[in-house]
Amino acid sequence: MRSSSDRILTTQVGSLPRPDDVLELNRHRADGSITEQRYRNGLERATADLVERQRRIGLDVVGDGEFGKAMTQKVDYGAWWSYSFQRLGGLELEDVSLFDITHRPSKAGDITLGSFGDRRDRALFADAYTDPTSGVFTSGGPAMAPVCRGPLAYVGYEALHTDIARFRKALDESGVDEGFMTSIGPGSCSRIGNEYYEDEEEFLYACAEAMREEYKAIIDAGLILQLDDPAIAENWDQINPEPSVEAYKRFTMSRVEALNHAIRGLPKDRIRFHLCWGSWHGPHVTDLPMRDLVDVLLAIDVRTYAFEAGNVRHEHEWKVWRDVTLPEGKLLLPGVVSHATNVVEHPELVADRIVKFAECVGRENVLASTDCGLGGRLHPQIAWAKLEALRQGADLATERLWS
């Protein structure tokens, strides 16, 4: 992941809106009404258009939009995760939602995750979360939830290499030097049922070893690997009753250690980590503050840290970096335009946000990005307008910081 000594570079963090024809391709593929070759041809054209559009806007490090992680509807918060259900052997899909799975409650010294439906934010705002007219994300999650009933193994090589080849071709055709692909981290990967492994730790490391195959393949293809593991921050809201911060950090460090195990020996300058608090449209009053999490984040052994910083629940947390020393050689990738509002940020505001981070950690250590994926969360017109505002704001920040 490159930095710059003379301007603010830009990127985004993964999911971008799927055009209608891509959604149709995914639907037809799911019901078996098109051939695999027709599906691949259509996705190849769409990915080429996507990369070229990012290049025209001026993004420096572009992504494949997660187009290989299938969505069949415009609003979809889970494709970044659910794709892994098909890429791991040893899983069986059950006719039950993740929101309906019951878990034993946590107790002092023995933290356990509750169900997705038992999140404390959902309990505090139950009326809003169950009202389809509220504008709050009210989905009950995927209808089929996976359970591990055999040894985990990575079986998604064909899909993975197809995704990589499609993206590499699009990069070459557009003349783009640097691209990234996302992959799920073990902490989030393991938030499913387990009836095979003896305990949580054994299952967590099995996920780490299996997903390592995907991490290596992305890096070996000359791409930047982005690790998505919102469980690092998001699990806080899924534990009842609320634990102490120190107990949660101990609980979470086991996920960090598993992630570091999964990327052992891989080039850290080719890996970035994306932290978010779940990104669903909701109040988020039970999010754990960045100040309580920043040392856990920096324990992840990568060069670049991407995180939500453009939405109104976390925008103020740039101040954390006034008091935290960014280790030498590390980069920050704060989100300075947000998935959480339909309002398109003014470029001057984007520049203000960038400059604040640059003044804390050094202008050469900051790249500008989105705070989370825009695909499945915003209308395409709005999402692309935000990326244009991102680039314009980065240009204004460059003028201020290098004038």
Order of alpha helices (4+ residues) and beta strands (2+ residues): alpha-alpha-beta-alpha-beta-alpha-alpha-beta-alpha-beta-alpha-beta-alpha-beta-alpha-alpha-beta-alpha-beta-alpha-beta-alpha-beta-alpha
